Amino acid sequence: MNVPFPILVTLGCLVCSIGAQQEGNECTKSNAKSCGECIQVAANCGWCTKPDFLKQGEPTSARCDDLESLRKRCPDDMIENPRGTQKVLQNKPVTNRSQNSEKLKPEEITQIQPQKMTLTLRSGEPQSFELKFKRAEDYPIDLYYLMDLSFSMKDDLENVKNLGTSLREEMSLITSDFRIGFGSFVEKTVMPYISTTPAKLLNPCTGDQNCTSPFSYKNVLSLTSDGNQFNTLVGKQQISGNLDSPEGGFDAIMQVAVCSDIIGWRNVTRLLVFSTDAGFHFAGDGKLGGIVLPNDGKCHLKDGMYTMSHYYDYPSIAHLVQKLSENNIQTIFAVTEEFQPVYKELKNLIPKSAVGTLSANSSNVIKLIIDAYNSLSSEVILENGKLPEGMTINYVSYCKNGVIGTGENGRKCSNISIGDEVMFNISITAQKCPKKGQSETIRIKPQGFNEEVEITVNFICECECHNQGIPNSPICNNGNGTFECGACRCNEGRIGRVCECSTEEVNSDDLDANCRKDNSTDICSTNGDCICGECVCKKRENPNEIFSGKYCECDNFNCDRSNNKICGGHGDCECRVCKCYPNYTGSACDCSLDTSTCLAKNGQICNGRGICECGTCKCTDPKFQGPTCEICPTCPGVCTEHKECVQCRAFETGEKRETCPTECMYFNLTKVSNRDKLPQPGQASALTHCKERDARDCWFYFTYAVNNSESDIHVHVVEKPECPSGPDIVPIVAGVVAGIVLIGLALLLIWKLLMIIHDRREFAKFEKEKMNAKWDTGENPIYKSAVTTVVNPKYEGK
């Protein structure tokens, strides 16, 4: 299986190295006085052993720098850069076998590879290795059934009596090597957990119930492969009783975990089934019974009975977790539905544990155990012991179906079937050397398994050249230090580059005088410290900025700048003066001696109208400007300037018609039939297209081209100007007359339309008023005529 993790680690280190350089060189900031101190700063730090490496004013710590910078000043064979190593000491392959193959002893089965190795670590440099895990076929299993025998579990006991034979039959499908044991618990035998009256101590149950005396924990049957013996002994067990609801199960779990010899645990898969229908007491609850001494986590079984329940408090959850993990015990909590939430919270605190729902009478206990075992065994979780100070470990898992886990998920793989093989990449990094540089041992193992990888870690705390040091070397001021790795490591009480000074002489005025250029200057120009009469220059926050010189009077960052760059980026700053690269000059190296930037399109420097200074044209004629003196804002354009001469040469017209032979013969003239025949851009250098108008308002077109020099000018002109034709009078007059007539007709129509609208409005108004005048047709009710008509009744009209 090809795993790209080392590449990822390398890239990660590269990113870290780049980041460190951007934030400042941590190697130079460390002020390392020796090679050993230097290599412990970071993995990218090296030490130069070259004797004459240091410049005037540089401290010994300047020998320590990042490798990239160091290689520019120091030969590779004089750079100390030790690297970490790894060596596998025991690499037994994982076991490949089936249930029907030859039976192996538990210690002959291997599920994890390698088993033992040695790492040599340098500070900041990770060492990575692969760990292989394979879930072995037909792996032995030890199962211990720990049961609550308080009175509420009476009906459950009946179903457990045949558990040994039935469970063995089911487990035979998983392994041919299965052992089972049994233990029971009730509660501490003190008040207020049980009643201590003599009668209740004999029979804690009420009424005619026959119960056994209360007890804390009892190992009924150590682990055995005889299922019938399990059934026989469990069948003889009797229920007991206690007063409070929580039970003393934690005392029992602790004894099962630590009494390995009595319980009979082998170095195989260890399962502890904890069956109860109640809660639990834990550390601190013992105070109710006057028990304050913390649980000691040791075995206290005598004739199978826990004898110290009245003396030691209940264990804490953390203590229990520690002992279960140390003894590789995987716990299955078989509890009733009522207490599921409590034990699920407990499961989250205990690694490699599971919770199953126990029926009211434990009838489903076998299925529960099988399901819980499959759940636990299908997941592998790596754990390591306590790491030494300054050491970190990183996991990356490569599980089934291409699943890759990182971070905390990198410790585990799930859904592992029997015979499956998974890989882990483990990276260990030390950030510093331990005191005295002694070796450390780290153990990595899968939770719940007895197999582990034992890793012996050694540390690189000194360079190889340290072993070649010369104690009391004459180079170090007549024996005041050890000359190693190209520098002096001074004896106690001595300082200086070659240990030439005693610590008592550091503040001497005579020595300070040697650090002044003259009496009017400050000590080391305020840029360094006077140590033993010699200036040791200070370091800047930016490692690329350096003070130097005998009196630290020089630096490489206070030179003239151009474009916000020291020496314009075209030179080196040496003692506050720019040393320019070739083809550059000036105080800031901002003056280029290259004239290519001054060349005009016609090949002339500055178009022949200026001189090239520092790569820029300085126009001698004030009328011209531009990068190559090609622009003249006040000059007439090329077309306007040559218009009259082209006109007189091509058409014999214009203002220069009389003087044409003398003034306008400076160019060659070619006539073309139309505008398409004129030269196009790209066919000639310095080509200008022109369009001008003559006195007759005719347009003529020409091109003006300067070929190789000012004397080689060629003009192409269209032979026929484009003149405007005269206007056509008849259409114009006809159009004007038609327009007047049409406008008049339109005005008459508009007036007529307005009059019609007005008349209709007046008529409508009259009709409305006529309808409202009802008095014209009515009769006045109080009117009486002055004429009275009398008719003779006898008158017959004859």
C-alpha positions in Angstrom: 0.0 0.0 0.0 1.6 3.3 -1.1 1.0 6.0 1.4 1.8 9.6 0.5 2.1 10.8 4.1 5.9 11.4 4.1 5.4 13.7 1.1 2.7 15.6 3.0 5.0 15.9 6.0 7.8 17.3 3.8 5.4 19.8 2.2 4.2 20.8 5.6 7.8 21.4 6.8 8.5 23.4 3.7 5.4 25.6 4.3 6.5 26.0 7.9 10.0 27.0 6.8 8.6 29.5 4.3 6.3 31.0 6.9 9.2 31.2 9.3 11.3 33.1 6.8 8.5 35.5 6.1 8.1 36.3 9.8 11.8 36.6 10.5 14.7 34.1 10.6 14.2 32.2 13.8 17.7 30.7 13.5 19.5 34.1 13.7 17.1 35.4 16.3 18.0 32.5 18.6 21.4 33.9 19.5 22.8 30.4 19.6 26.3 30.4 21.1 27.1 26.8 20.0 26.3 24.3 17.3 24.2 22.2 19.7 22.0 25.2 20.6 21.6 26.1 17.0 20.3 22.7 15.7 17.7 22.7 18.5 16.1 25.9 17.3 14.4 24.5 14.2 14.9 21.7 11.6 16.0 24.3 8.9 18.9 25.8 11.0 22.5 25.0 10.3 25.9 25.9 11.8 28.9 27.0 9.7 32.2 25.6 11.0 34.4 27.7 8.7 37.0 29.4 10.9 37.0 32.7 9.1 33.2 32.8 8.5 32.4 35.8 10.8 32.8 39.3 9.5 34.1 42.2 11.6 31.6 42.9 14.3 29.5 39.8 13.8 28.8 37.7 17.0 29.4 33.9 17.2 25.6 33.4 16.9 25.8 34.6 13.3 27.2 31.1 12.4 23.6 29.8 13.0 21.3 30.6 10.1 18.7 28.9 7.9 20.3 26.5 5.5 19.3 28.5 2.4 21.0 31.6 3.6 24.0 29.7 5.0 24.8 28.0 1.8 25.4 31.4 0.1 28.3 32.1 2.5 29.5 28.8 3.7 30.7 25.6 1.8 28.4 22.6 2.1 31.1 20.5 3.7 31.4 23.0 6.5 27.7 23.2 7.4 26.6 21.1 10.4 23.0 19.9 9.7 22.4 16.5 11.4 19.2 14.7 10.5 17.0 12.3 12.4 16.9 8.6 11.6 14.8 5.5 12.4 15.5 1.8 12.7 13.1 -1.1 13.0 14.3 -3.6 15.6 11.4 -6.1 15.5 9.2 -6.5 12.5 7.3 -9.8 12.8 4.6 -10.0 10.0 1.0 -10.0 10.9 -0.5 -13.5 11.2 -2.4 -15.0 8.3 -4.5 -17.9 9.4 -8.0 -19.3 9.4 -10.2 -21.0 12.0 -9.4 -24.4 10.5 -5.7 -23.9 10.4 -3.2 -25.1 13.0 -4.0 -23.7 16.4 -1.6 -21.1 17.7 -0.9 -19.9 21.2 -2.1 -16.4 21.9 1.5 -15.1 22.1 2.2 -16.6 18.6 -0.5 -14.4 17.0 0.6 -11.0 15.7 -2.0 -8.3 14.8 0.3 -5.2 14.7 3.5 -4.5 12.8 6.2 -3.5 13.6 6.7 -4.4 17.2 9.8 -2.5 18.2 11.8 0.3 16.7 14.2 3.2 17.5 13.8 6.8 16.4 16.5 9.5 16.5 14.9 12.9 16.6 16.2 16.3 15.8 14.2 19.3 17.2 11.4 20.4 14.8 12.0 17.5 12.3 9.3 14.8 12.4 10.1 11.2 11.9 7.3 9.1 10.3 6.7 5.4 10.0 3.9 3.0 9.0 2.0 0.9 11.4 0.0 -2.1 10.1 -3.0 -3.6 11.9 -4.8 -6.8 10.9 -7.7 -8.3 12.7 -6.6 -11.9 13.1 -8.8 -14.8 12.2 -9.9 -17.2 15.1 -8.4 -14.9 17.7 -8.9 -16.2 21.3 -11.5 -14.5 23.5 -11.8 -14.3 27.4 -15.3 -13.2 28.6 -16.1 -12.5 32.2 -19.7 -12.1 33.1 -20.2 -9.7 36.1 -23.8 -9.7 37.4 -25.7 -7.7 39.8 -27.3 -10.1 42.3 -29.5 -7.7 44.2 -33.1 -8.8 44.6 -34.4 -6.9 41.5 -32.3 -9.3 39.3 -34.0 -12.5 40.6 -35.7 -13.4 37.3 -32.5 -12.5 35.4 -30.4 -15.1 37.2 -32.6 -17.9 35.9 -31.8 -16.9 32.3 -28.1 -16.6 33.0 -27.8 -20.1 34.5 -27.5 -21.7 31.0 -25.5 -18.8 29.6 -22.2 -20.8 29.5 -23.3 -23.5 27.1 -25.4 -21.2 24.9 -22.8 -18.4 24.6 -20.1 -20.9 23.8 -22.1 -22.3 20.9 -22.6 -18.8 19.5 -19.0 -17.7 20.0 -17.7 -20.9 18.3 -18.7 -19.1 15.1 -16.2 -16.4 15.9 -13.4 -18.3 17.6 -12.4 -21.8 18.5 -10.6 -20.6 21.7 -13.2 -19.2 24.1 -13.2 -19.0 27.8 -15.9 -17.7 30.2 -16.0 -16.7 33.9 -18.6 -15.4 36.3 -18.7 -13.0 39.2 -21.4 -11.2 41.1 -21.7 -8.1 43.2 -24.3 -6.4 45.5 -23.0 -3.6 47.7 -20.6 -2.5 50.5 -21.5 -4.4 53.7 -21.9 -1.2 55.8 -24.7 1.1 56.6 -26.5 2.8 55.0 -26.0 0.6 51.9 -27.3 -2.5 53.7 -29.1 -3.2 56.9 -26.6 -4.4 59.5 -29.1 -6.0 61.9 -28.2 -9.7 62.6 -31.3 -11.0 60.9 -30.8 -8.8 57.8 -27.2 -9.8 57.6 -28.4 -13.5 57.3 -31.3 -12.8 55.0 -31.6 -9.2 53.6 -34.9 -10.0 51.8 -38.4 -9.4 53.2 -41.2 -11.9 53.7 -40.5 -15.6 53.0 -37.9 -14.9 50.3 -34.7 -16.9 50.9 -31.7 -14.7 50.0 -28.0 -15.1 50.7 -26.0 -12.7 52.9 -25.0 -9.4 51.3 -21.5 -9.1 49.9 -19.5 -6.5 47.8 -18.0 -8.7 45.1 -17.5 -12.4 44.7 -15.5 -14.2 42.0 -17.7 -17.3 41.4 -15.8 -18.8 38.5 -12.4 -17.9 37.1 -12.1 -18.0 33.3 -12.6 -21.5 32.0 -13.3 -23.2 28.7 -15.8 -25.6 30.5 -19.3 -24.2 29.8 -21.0 -26.9 31.8 -19.0 -25.9 34.9 -20.2 -22.3 34.3 -23.8 -23.5 34.2 -23.3 -25.6 37.4 -21.8 -22.9 39.5 -24.1 -20.1 38.3 -27.0 -22.4 39.0 -26.1 -22.5 42.7 -26.1 -18.7 43.0 -28.7 -17.0 45.2 -30.1 -13.5 45.1 -29.1 -11.0 47.9 -30.4 -7.5 48.7 -29.4 -4.0 49.7 -31.2 -0.8 50.8 -30.4 1.9 48.3 -31.0 1.8 44.5 -27.4 2.3 43.2 -25.1 -0.7 43.5 -21.4 -1.2 44.2 -20.5 -2.4 40.7 -17.5 -0.1 40.5 -15.8 -2.0 43.3 -16.4 -5.2 41.4 -15.1 -3.9 38.1 -11.9 -2.7 39.7 -11.2 -6.1 41.2 -11.9 -7.9 38.0 -9.5 -5.6 36.2 -6.6 -5.7 38.6 -6.8 -9.4 39.8 -5.5 -10.8 36.5 -4.0 -13.9 38.0 -7.1 -14.8 40.0 -9.6 -14.1 37.2 -7.3 -15.9 34.8 -7.0 -13.2 32.1 -4.8 -14.2 29.1 -3.1 -11.9 26.7 -6.0 -12.1 24.3 -9.2 -10.2 23.6 -10.7 -9.5 27.1 -14.4 -8.8 27.4 -16.1 -7.8 30.6 -19.9 -8.0 30.6 -21.4 -5.8 33.3 -25.1 -6.7 33.8 -27.4 -4.6 36.1 -30.8 -2.9 36.3 -29.6 -0.1 38.6 -27.2 2.8 38.8 -23.7 2.9 40.5 -21.8 4.5 43.3 -18.5 6.2 42.6 -15.7 8.0 44.5 -17.0 10.1 47.3 -20.2 8.1 48.0 -18.3 6.1 50.5 -18.4 9.0 53.0 -22.1 8.0 53.6 -20.7 4.9 55.3 -17.8 6.6 57.0 -15.3 5.4 54.3 -13.0 8.2 53.2 -9.8 6.3 52.2 -9.5 6.5 48.3 -9.5 3.3 46.4 -5.9 2.0 46.0 -6.6 0.1 42.7 -5.0 -3.1 44.0 -6.3 -6.7 44.2 -7.9 -7.6 47.5 -9.6 -11.0 46.8 -9.4 -13.7 49.5 -11.2 -17.0 48.7 -12.8 -15.2 45.8 -14.4 -12.4 48.0 -13.5 -8.7 48.0 -12.3 -8.1 51.6 -11.7 -4.3 51.7 -15.0 -2.9 50.6 -15.5 -1.5 54.1 -12.1 0.1 54.1 -11.6 1.7 50.7 -14.0 4.1 48.9 -15.5 3.4 45.5 -13.1 4.0 42.6 -13.5 7.1 40.5 -14.5 6.9 36.9 -11.0 8.1 35.8 -9.3 5.6 38.0 -11.5 2.8 36.5 -10.7 4.0 33.0 -7.0 3.9 33.8 -7.1 0.3 35.1 -9.3 -1.0 32.3 -7.0 0.5 29.7 -3.8 -0.8 31.4 -5.3 -4.3 31.4 -6.7 -4.1 27.9 -10.3 -4.9 29.0 -13.2 -4.0 26.8 -16.4 -3.4 28.7 -20.0 -4.3 27.6 -22.7 -2.7 29.8 -25.8 -4.8 29.6 -28.4 -2.6 31.4 -32.1 -2.2 31.4 -33.8 0.5 29.2 -34.4 2.7 32.2 -30.7 3.2 32.9 -29.6 3.5 29.2 -29.0 7.3 29.3 -26.7 6.9 32.4 -24.6 4.2 31.0 -24.3 5.8 27.6 -22.7 8.8 29.3 -20.4 6.4 31.1 -19.5 4.7 27.8 -18.3 8.1 26.4 -15.8 8.2 29.3 -14.5 4.6 29.0 -12.6 3.8 25.8 -13.6 0.6 23.9 -16.9 0.1 25.7 -20.4 -0.6 24.5 -23.9 -0.4 25.9 -26.7 -2.9 25.2 -30.3 -2.9 26.2 -31.0 -5.8 28.6 -34.6 -7.2 28.6 -36.5 -7.3 31.9 -35.4 -10.9 32.5 -32.1 -11.0 30.6 -33.5 -13.3 27.9 -31.6 -11.4 25.2 -28.2 -11.4 26.9 -26.5 -13.7 24.3 -27.6 -11.6 21.3 -26.6 -8.5 23.2 -23.1 -9.8 23.9 -22.6 -10.9 20.3 -23.7 -7.6 18.9 -21.6 -5.6 21.4 -18.5 -7.7 20.6 -18.9 -7.2 16.9 -19.3 -3.5 17.4 -16.1 -3.3 19.6 -14.0 -5.6 17.5 -14.9 -3.8 14.2 -13.2 -0.6 15.3 -9.5 -0.1 16.1 -8.4 3.0 18.0 -4.7 3.7 18.6 -3.5 5.2 21.9 -0.1 6.1 23.2 1.3 6.6 26.7 2.2 9.9 28.2 4.6 11.8 25.9 7.7 13.5 27.2 7.6 17.3 27.5 8.0 19.0 24.1 7.1 16.0 22.0 4.0 15.7 19.8 2.5 12.8 17.8 0.3 12.9 14.8 -1.8 10.1 13.3 -3.2 9.6 9.8 -5.3 6.5 9.1 -5.8 4.7 5.8 -8.9 2.6 6.3 -11.2 0.4 4.2 -12.7 1.8 1.0 -10.1 4.5 0.7 -11.2 6.4 3.8 -8.5 8.6 5.2 -8.7 10.1 8.7 -6.6 13.0 10.1 -6.5 14.6 13.5 -8.4 12.6 16.2 -10.0 10.6 13.4 -6.5 9.6 12.3 -6.3 7.3 15.4 -9.1 5.0 14.4 -10.6 2.9 11.6 -14.1 1.5 11.7 -16.0 -1.4 10.0 -13.1 -3.7 10.1 -14.0 -7.3 9.4 -12.0 -10.4 10.4 -8.9 -10.6 8.2 -9.0 -6.9 7.2 -5.8 -5.0 7.1 -5.5 -1.2 7.7 -2.6 1.2 7.8 -1.6 4.1 10.0 1.0 6.7 9.4 2.5 8.0 12.7 4.7 11.1 12.9 6.6 12.0 16.0 8.2 15.4 16.5 10.4 16.7 19.3 10.4 20.5 19.9 13.4 20.4 22.2 15.9 18.1 23.8 15.1 16.7 27.2 17.2 17.5 30.2 20.5 15.5 30.1 19.4 14.2 26.7 18.4 10.8 28.0 16.4 8.4 25.8 12.6 8.0 26.2 10.2 5.1 25.5 6.8 5.5 23.9 4.3 2.7 23.6 1.5 2.8 21.0 -1.2 0.1 21.0 -4.8 -0.4 19.8 -7.3 0.0 22.6 -8.4 -3.3 24.0 -5.5 -5.3 22.6 -2.4 -6.5 24.4 -0.1 -5.9 21.5 1.9 -2.7 21.2 4.7 -0.9 19.4 7.6 -0.1 21.6 9.5 3.0 20.4 12.8 4.0 21.9 13.4 7.7 21.2 16.9 9.2 21.1 17.6 12.9 20.7 20.1 14.8 18.6 21.2 17.5 21.1 24.8 18.1 19.8 26.5 18.3 16.4 29.0 15.7 15.3 31.8 18.3 15.5 31.1 18.6 19.2 32.9 15.3 19.7 36.0 16.7 18.0 36.2 19.7 20.2 39.6 20.6 21.7 39.3 21.5 25.4 41.4 24.3 26.8 42.4 25.1 23.2 45.2 27.8 22.7 42.9 29.3 20.1 40.5 30.3 22.8 42.7 32.8 24.5 45.3 30.4 25.8 43.0 27.7 27.0 40.0 29.6 28.3 37.5 27.6 26.2 36.9 24.6 24.0 37.4 25.1 20.3 34.6 23.1 18.6 32.6 23.5 15.4 34.8 26.4 14.2 34.1 28.6 17.3 35.1 28.9 21.0 32.8 27.6 23.7 34.1 29.6 26.6 34.7 28.2 30.1 32.6 29.6 32.9 33.5 33.2 33.7 34.9 33.9 30.3 33.3 35.7 27.4 34.2 37.1 24.0 34.6 35.6 20.6 37.8 33.8 21.6 37.1 33.9 25.4 39.5 36.8 25.7 37.7 38.6 28.5 36.6 37.8 32.0 33.1 38.7 33.1 34.6 40.9 35.7 36.3 43.1 33.0 33.2 43.7 30.9 32.4 47.2 32.2 36.0 48.4 32.2 36.4 52.0 30.9 39.7 51.0 29.2 37.9 48.3 27.2 35.1 50.7 26.2 37.6 53.1 24.7 38.5 50.4 22.2 34.9 50.4 21.0 34.9 54.1 20.1 36.1 55.4 16.7 37.2 58.6 18.4 36.3 60.4 21.6 33.4 62.2 20.0 31.5 59.1 19.0 29.3 56.7 20.9 30.3 53.2 22.0 29.9 51.0 18.9 28.1 53.8 17.2 25.0 52.9 19.4 24.6 49.9 17.1 26.3 47.3 19.2 27.6 46.2 22.6 31.2 46.5 23.7 32.3 43.1 24.9 35.9 42.7 25.9 37.0 45.8 24.0 35.4 44.6 20.8 32.1 45.7 19.3 29.5 43.0 18.8 26.8 44.5 16.6 23.2 44.3 17.4 20.7 42.3 15.4 17.8 43.8 13.6 14.3 42.4 13.6 14.7 41.8 9.9 17.5 39.3 9.7 18.5 40.6 6.2 19.4 44.0 7.8 22.9 43.8 9.3 25.2 46.2 11.2 28.9 45.6 10.6 32.3 47.2 10.8 34.8 47.4 13.7 32.7 50.0 15.4 29.3 48.8 14.0 29.4 52.0 11.9 28.3 50.3 8.8 25.0 48.8 7.7 23.3 47.5 4.6 20.0 49.2 4.8 20.7 53.0 5.0 21.7 53.5 1.4 19.9 55.8 -1.1 16.7 54.4 -2.5 15.0 54.5 -5.8 11.4 53.2 -6.5 11.3 52.5 -2.7 14.1 49.9 -3.2 17.6 50.1 -1.6 20.0 51.0 -4.4 17.1 50.9 -6.8 17.3 47.1 -6.7 20.4 47.4 -9.0 23.2 47.2 -6.5 24.3 46.2 -3.0 24.4 48.4 0.0 27.8 48.2 1.6 28.6 50.4 4.6 25.8 52.9 3.6 27.1 53.3 0.0 25.6 51.6 -3.0 27.9 49.3 -5.0 26.1 49.2 -8.4 25.8 46.3 -10.7 27.3 46.6 -14.3 25.4 49.1 -16.6 24.1 51.1 -13.6 25.5 54.1 -11.9 24.4 56.9 -9.6 24.2 57.2 -5.8 21.0 55.0 -5.8 22.1 52.9 -8.8 19.1 54.4 -10.5 21.0 55.5 -13.7 21.0 52.9 -16.4 23.8 53.0 -19.0 21.7 51.0 -21.4 20.5 53.1 -24.4 18.0 50.6 -25.8 15.2 52.4 -24.0 16.0 55.6 -25.8 15.8 54.2 -29.4 12.9 55.6 -31.5 11.0 53.8 -34.1 13.2 55.1 -36.8 16.2 53.5 -35.1 17.7 56.9 -33.9 18.4 57.7 -30.3 15.8 60.1 -29.1 14.8 60.8 -32.7 18.0 62.8 -33.1 16.4 65.5 -31.0 18.1 64.7 -27.6 20.6 62.7 -25.6 20.1 59.5 -23.6 20.8 59.9 -19.9 20.2 57.0 -17.4 18.0 55.3 -19.9 15.8 58.3 -20.5 15.8 60.8 -23.3 16.7 64.4 -22.5 15.4 66.5 -25.4 17.8 69.2 -26.6 15.0 71.0 -28.5 12.5 72.4 -26.0 9.7 72.0 -28.5 9.9 68.3 -28.4 9.0 65.8 -25.6 8.0 62.2 -25.0 10.0 59.0 -24.3 12.0 59.4 -27.5 11.4 63.2 -28.2 8.7 62.3 -30.7 6.0 64.7 -29.5 5.8 68.4 -30.3 2.6 69.9 -28.9 3.3 73.3 -30.5 4.4 72.0 -33.9 2.0 71.7 -36.8 1.1 68.1 -37.7 3.0 66.2 -40.4 -0.1 66.5 -42.7 -0.5 70.3 -42.2 3.2 70.9 -42.5 3.6 69.2 -45.9 0.1 69.9 -47.3 1.1 72.9 -49.6 4.1 71.1 -51.1 2.1 68.0 -51.9 -0.7 70.1 -53.4 1.7 72.0 -55.7 3.6 68.9 -56.7 0.6 66.7 -57.4 -2.0 69.2 -58.6 0.0 72.4 -59.4 -2.3 74.4 -57.1 -2.0 76.0 -53.7 0.0 78.9 -52.2 3.4 77.4 -53.1 2.6 76.9 -56.8 5.1 79.5 -57.8 7.9 78.4 -55.5 7.3 74.7 -55.7 10.5 73.8 -57.7 12.7 75.4 -55.0 10.8 74.6 -51.7 9.0 71.3 -52.4 11.6 69.0 -54.0 12.7 67.4 -50.6 10.5 64.3 -51.1 9.8 61.6 -53.7 6.2 61.7 -55.1 4.2 58.8 -56.3 0.6 59.0 -57.6 -1.9 56.2 -57.1 -5.3 55.7 -58.6 -7.4 55.4 -55.4 -7.1 55.4 -51.6 -6.8 51.6 -51.5 -3.5 51.8 -53.3 -2.0 54.0 -50.6 0.7 52.3 -48.4 -0.8 50.7 -45.2 0.7 50.6 -41.7 3.5 48.0 -41.6 4.7 48.6 -45.2 6.9 51.5 -44.3 8.4 53.0 -41.2 7.2 56.3 -39.8 4.1 56.2 -42.1 1.4 58.9 -41.7 -2.0 59.0 -43.5 -3.2 62.5 -44.3 -6.5 64.0 -45.5 -6.5 67.7 -46.4 -8.8 70.2 -48.1 -7.8 72.8 -50.7 -9.2 76.2 -51.6 -12.0 74.6 -53.7 -13.2 72.5 -50.8 -11.9 69.4 -52.5 -10.4 66.6 -50.3 -7.1 65.0 -51.3 -5.4 62.0 -49.7 -1.7 61.2 -49.3 0.8 59.4 -47.1 4.0 60.7 -45.7 6.7 58.2 -44.9 10.3 58.6 -43.5 12.2 55.4 -44.4 15.7 55.1 -43.2 16.8 58.7 -42.6 15.4 62.2 -42.6 16.6 62.6 -46.3 14.7 59.5 -47.5 11.1 60.7 -47.6 8.4 59.3 -49.8 4.9 60.7 -50.5 2.1 58.7 -52.1 -1.0 60.8 -53.2 -4.3 59.9 -54.8 -4.3 61.5 -58.3 -7.8 62.8 -58.2 -9.2 65.0 -55.4 -12.7 64.4 -54.1 -14.6 67.6 -54.9 -18.2 68.3 -53.8 -20.8 68.6 -56.7 -23.2 71.7 -57.0 -26.7 71.7 -55.7 -29.8 70.7 -58.0 -32.0 73.8 -58.0 -35.3 72.3 -59.4 -35.8 69.7 -56.7 -35.0 72.2 -54.1 -37.6 74.8 -55.4 -40.2 72.1 -55.9 -39.6 70.8 -52.4 -39.9 74.3 -50.9 -43.2 75.0 -52.8 -44.6 71.6 -51.9 -43.7 72.1 -48.4 -45.5 75.5 -48.2 -48.7 74.1 -49.8 -48.7 71.1 -47.5 -48.1 73.2 -44.4 -51.0 75.5 -45.5 -53.4 72.6 -46.0 -52.4 71.2 -42.7 -53.1 74.5 -40.9 -56.6 74.8 -42.6 -57.5 71.2 -41.6 -56.4 71.9 -38.0 -58.5 75.1 -37.9 -61.6 73.4 -39.4 -61.2 70.6 -36.8 -61.0 73.0 -34.0 -64.2 74.9 -35.2 -66.2 71.7 -35.4 -65.2 70.7 -31.9 -66.1 74.2 -30.6 -69.6 74.2 -32.3 -70.5 70.8 -31.0 -69.6 71.8 -27.5 -71.8 75.0 -27.7 -74.8 73.0 -29.1 -74.5 70.5 -26.3 -74.4 73.2 -23.8 -77.6 74.8 -25.3 -79.5 71.4 -25.3 -78.6 71.0 -21.6 -79.9 74.4 -20.6 -83.2 73.8 -22.7 -83.9 70.7 -20.7 -83.5 72.5 -17.4 -86.1 75.3 -18.4 -89.3 73.5 -17.2 -91.3 76.7 -16.3 -91.8 77.4 -20.1 -94.3 74.6 -20.4 -95.9 74.5 -16.9 -99.0 76.4 -15.6 -98.9 78.8 -12.6 -101.1 77.2 -9.9 -102.3 80.5 -8.5 -103.1 82.1 -11.8 -106.8 82.9 -12.4 -108.1 84.2 -15.7 -110.0 87.6 -15.7 -112.6 86.2 -18.2 -115.6 84.2 -16.8 -117.5 82.1 -19.3 -121.1 81.3 -18.6 -123.0 78.6 -20.6 -126.7 78.7 -20.9 -127.9 75.2 -20.0 -130.9 75.6 -22.4 -128.7 76.5 -25.2 -128.6 73.8 -27.7 -126.2 75.4 -30.1 -128.7 76.3 -32.7 
